Amino acid sequence: METVSVSKKYQIVVPKKVREALGIEKKRHLTF
């Protein structure tokens, strides 16, 4: 349960730019 709460807080703290960058990296990784 603690891990879930931490992940939610982390998502809220992380800026959208970082999320977009991670999403792009994930998409590129999936393409490869």
Phi, psi and omega in degrees: 000320182299319182299321181296313181299319181295317181299317180298313180299319182298316180299320181292320183289319183296131180291163180297322181303316180296318180299315180299316180299315180296319180299316179298316180298318180297316180299315180298318181297319180294319180298319179289000000 
